[in-house]
Amino acid sequence: MGFWRNLFVGAAAVKVHNALKRPTVVAPDGFTIVGLEQDGIGPGWKVYFIENSHPNTRRLHSIRAGTQGWTYGSKQFRVFWPR
């Protein structure tokens, strides 16, 4: 029983540690960030965004630690990580 409890507590600690390192995502003109959630236990994050001209279509992009940005069409999204 002690092993499983330690494993569970360790996984919870990793999740909290990663949640405290939440990135800041800056959207270009014409886009809005509508959600940011942690992807599992690891360092990945899911970024949900919409194009303001098509507000009914929510898009998803996954980022991991070290991602500095990504391009969607001709627009550049920027990602800033806490130190």
Backbone as CSV, one residue per row, in Angstrom:
resi,resn,N_x,N_y,N_z,CA_x,CA_y,CA_z,C_x,C_y,C_z
1,MET,0.820,-1.198,0.000,0.000,0.000,0.000,0.854,1.249,0.000
2,GLY,1.993,1.225,0.653,2.854,2.391,0.725,3.408,2.801,-0.630
3,PHE,3.733,1.821,-1.478,4.266,2.122,-2.801,3.253,2.893,-3.642
4,TRP,2.015,2.435,-3.662,0.976,3.081,-4.480,0.664,4.482,-3.964
5,ARG,0.656,4.628,-2.663,0.399,5.951,-2.095,1.533,6.910,-2.468
6,ASN,2.780,6.451,-2.358,3.920,7.285,-2.724,3.901,7.636,-4.216
7,LEU,3.510,6.677,-5.046,3.416,6.925,-6.474,2.347,7.978,-6.771
8,PHE,1.204,7.866,-6.123,0.119,8.818,-6.315,0.517,10.219,-5.839
9,VAL,1.130,10.294,-4.668,1.559,11.590,-4.120,2.637,12.202,-5.020
10,GLY,3.545,11.384,-5.528,4.586,11.883,-6.427,4.004,12.421,-7.726
11,ALA,3.036,11.714,-8.295,2.391,12.175,-9.532,1.644,13.484,-9.296
12,ALA,0.983,13.594,-8.147,0.269,14.832,-7.822,1.256,15.990,-7.656
13,ALA,2.407,15.728,-7.057,3.413,16.777,-6.878,3.968,17.243,-8.221
14,VAL,4.191,16.306,-9.134,4.674,16.676,-10.472,3.636,17.530,-11.186
15,LYS,2.373,17.159,-11.070,1.298,17.915,-11.724,1.225,19.344,-11.175
16,VAL,1.316,19.495,-9.864,1.279,20.833,-9.254,2.500,21.642,-9.676
17,HIS,3.662,21.014,-9.686,4.888,21.713,-10.095,4.760,22.224,-11.528
18,ASN,4.247,21.386,-12.431,4.087,21.805,-13.828,3.020,22.885,-13.966
19,ALA,1.976,22.832,-13.155,0.920,23.844,-13.227,1.442,25.215,-12.798
20,LEU,2.416,25.231,-11.921,3.002,26.495,-11.492,3.903,27.098,-12.569
21,LYS,4.287,26.297,-13.552,5.114,26.775,-14.656,4.249,27.004,-15.891
22,ARG,3.093,27.593,-15.708,2.133,27.841,-16.779,2.692,28.874,-17.763
23,PRO,2.661,28.573,-19.061,3.194,29.524,-20.038,2.218,30.661,-20.313
24,THR,2.753,31.735,-20.864,1.940,32.850,-21.338,1.949,32.790,-22.858
25,VAL,0.765,32.725,-23.455,0.649,32.648,-24.907,0.081,33.969,-25.408
26,VAL,0.776,34.581,-26.363,0.350,35.850,-26.939,-0.138,35.581,-28.360
27,ALA,-1.404,35.907,-28.598,-2.010,35.680,-29.910,-1.812,36.906,-30.802
28,PRO,-1.672,36.694,-32.103,-1.559,37.831,-33.026,-2.912,38.510,-33.217
29,ASP,-2.902,39.636,-33.903,-4.151,40.341,-34.195,-5.089,39.417,-34.966
30,GLY,-6.368,39.437,-34.585,-7.355,38.621,-35.271,-7.594,37.277,-34.614
31,PHE,-6.875,36.965,-33.524,-7.030,35.701,-32.817,-7.227,35.971,-31.333
32,THR,-7.901,35.029,-30.646,-8.113,35.132,-29.205,-7.827,33.779,-28.571
33,ILE,-7.052,33.784,-27.490,-6.809,32.562,-26.723,-8.026,32.340,-25.833
34,VAL,-8.651,31.171,-25.925,-9.852,30.901,-25.135,-9.631,29.832,-24.073
35,GLY,-8.487,29.167,-24.096,-8.238,28.152,-23.084,-6.802,27.692,-23.088
36,LEU,-6.335,27.292,-21.911,-4.991,26.763,-21.739,-5.082,25.722,-20.641
37,GLU,-4.809,24.463,-20.978,-4.889,23.417,-19.959,-3.690,22.487,-20.075
38,GLN,-3.339,21.914,-18.943,-2.198,21.020,-18.905,-2.558,19.709,-19.579
39,ASP,-1.630,19.177,-20.347,-1.839,17.948,-21.102,-1.246,16.776,-20.329
40,GLY,-2.065,16.120,-19.509,-1.601,14.974,-18.727,-0.701,15.383,-17.587
41,ILE,0.222,14.487,-17.212,1.117,14.746,-16.093,2.392,15.442,-16.557
42,GLY,2.773,15.266,-17.803,4.024,15.809,-18.325,4.011,17.318,-18.497
43,PRO,5.042,17.839,-19.174,5.189,19.290,-19.327,4.405,19.881,-20.498
44,GLY,3.519,19.131,-21.098,2.769,19.613,-22.250,1.549,20.430,-21.876
45,TRP,1.167,21.342,-22.762,-0.009,22.191,-22.574,-0.817,22.207,-23.856
46,LYS,-2.135,22.303,-23.726,-3.033,22.454,-24.861,-3.507,23.903,-24.888
47,VAL,-3.348,24.546,-26.036,-3.767,25.936,-26.212,-4.971,25.936,-27.153
48,TYR,-6.087,26.465,-26.676,-7.287,26.594,-27.486,-7.410,28.056,-27.919
49,PHE,-7.658,28.264,-29.207,-7.781,29.630,-29.705,-8.837,29.677,-30.800
50,ILE,-9.334,30.882,-31.042,-10.301,31.090,-32.112,-9.810,32.224,-33.005
51,GLU,-10.215,32.158,-34.247,-9.990,33.255,-35.174,-11.205,34.163,-35.050
52,ASN,-10.992,35.441,-34.803,-12.107,36.343,-34.520,-13.117,36.419,-35.655
53,SER,-12.690,36.163,-36.880,-13.626,36.187,-38.003,-14.459,34.907,-38.084
54,HIS,-14.062,33.845,-37.357,-14.801,32.580,-37.305,-14.932,32.149,-35.837
55,PRO,-15.747,32.829,-35.033,-15.788,32.559,-33.596,-16.394,31.204,-33.215
56,ASN,-17.068,30.532,-34.123,-17.661,29.234,-33.796,-16.698,28.080,-33.981
57,THR,-15.507,28.340,-34.482,-14.519,27.290,-34.721,-13.377,27.436,-33.728
58,ARG,-13.322,26.520,-32.781,-12.250,26.538,-31.787,-11.121,25.631,-32.263
59,ARG,-9.917,26.124,-32.248,-8.754,25.370,-32.711,-7.871,24.978,-31.523
60,LEU,-7.047,23.957,-31.730,-6.192,23.423,-30.677,-4.764,23.322,-31.191
61,HIS,-3.823,23.692,-30.334,-2.408,23.487,-30.620,-1.742,23.025,-29.327
62,SER,-0.908,21.998,-29.425,-0.193,21.487,-28.250,1.218,22.053,-28.220
63,ILE,1.646,22.471,-27.024,3.007,22.983,-26.846,3.663,22.235,-25.698
64,ARG,4.979,22.215,-25.704,5.766,21.604,-24.642,6.800,22.621,-24.167
65,ALA,7.417,22.326,-23.052,8.435,23.223,-22.504,9.511,23.478,-23.550
66,GLY,9.860,24.717,-23.740,10.856,25.082,-24.730,10.266,25.629,-26.023
67,THR,8.963,25.433,-26.246,8.324,25.981,-27.440,8.300,27.501,-27.318
68,GLN,8.806,28.186,-28.326,8.844,29.647,-28.284,7.728,30.273,-29.094
69,GLY,7.076,29.487,-29.919,5.979,30.000,-30.709,5.631,29.046,-31.833
70,TRP,4.598,29.388,-32.585,4.219,28.619,-33.753,3.509,29.527,-34.741
71,THR,3.458,29.063,-35.978,2.847,29.831,-37.051,1.534,29.172,-37.441
72,TYR,0.503,29.983,-37.569,-0.798,29.523,-38.054,-1.146,30.397,-39.252
73,GLY,-1.084,29.813,-40.443,-1.240,30.620,-41.653,-0.045,31.552,-41.768
74,SER,-0.306,32.836,-41.840,0.788,33.811,-41.876,0.978,34.519,-40.545
75,LYS,0.251,34.082,-39.519,0.302,34.716,-38.195,1.224,33.941,-37.263
76,GLN,1.891,34.668,-36.379,2.848,34.083,-35.441,2.329,34.189,-34.010
77,PHE,2.161,33.045,-33.341,1.830,32.996,-31.919,3.140,32.939,-31.149
78,ARG,3.216,33.617,-30.017,4.415,33.613,-29.180,4.113,32.956,-27.840
79,VAL,5.086,32.231,-27.304,4.945,31.546,-26.019,6.091,31.986,-25.114
80,PHE,5.733,32.411,-23.902,6.717,32.838,-22.906,6.586,31.939,-21.682
81,TRP,7.708,31.362,-21.254,7.731,30.436,-20.118,8.306,31.136,-18.888
82,PRO,7.750,30.856,-17.705,8.315,31.437,-16.476,9.679,30.824,-16.183
83,ARG,10.498,31.567,-15.497,11.839,31.060,-15.163,11.855,30.442,-13.807
